[in-house]
């Protein structure tokens, strides 16, 4: 529990200026991992939103966080902290470092995901900044999905309505907004978002998701009418 308490402290503290892409040294890392980590950090220094590089580096730091300090010593005691907590703490530190890049949005989304349970308001602020940094809408769509999964559809609607540029961003933003409106029992609003989504220039993508959205709205309307 101490590790999770430490993570909560990090979540609630003001974010400090960080050195983007600088590896934190560790004597326990294997040389191959060190070279790989340095290469990934160099990629993220150039593009902090590189999905493959971020995922690979996140997996690396999470694995390092759950390894014993001296894996070759048979007398090494089992770690007292929860591996999941240690992994999340390491991932928080990584995302916080990378979020210092003025164009970074993926690390901010990760910080929001990690903090949404303990600091929902802080998470929304991180999602908001991420959405403002990403014109494509991927950050916004991902943030809306995380909020929905955290049972915060109203917050998702507030974030989405304020930042959705219907014809310029990925259609997934509109899909997430429709689902959030359904989950918030705002069915009239759900149909409005669906109509807006129909104006998106990527008509093929919209058509592929539209049927399921209509089904979700109609099912919610049927539930409302039966109560």
PyMOL commands that set and color helices and strands:
alter all, ss='L'
color gray80, all
select helices_A, chain A and resi 2-12+31-46+51-66+83-98+106-115+120-133+138-149+153-163+171-183+187-197+203-226
alter helices_A, ss='H'
color red, helices_A
deselect
rebuild
show_as cartoon
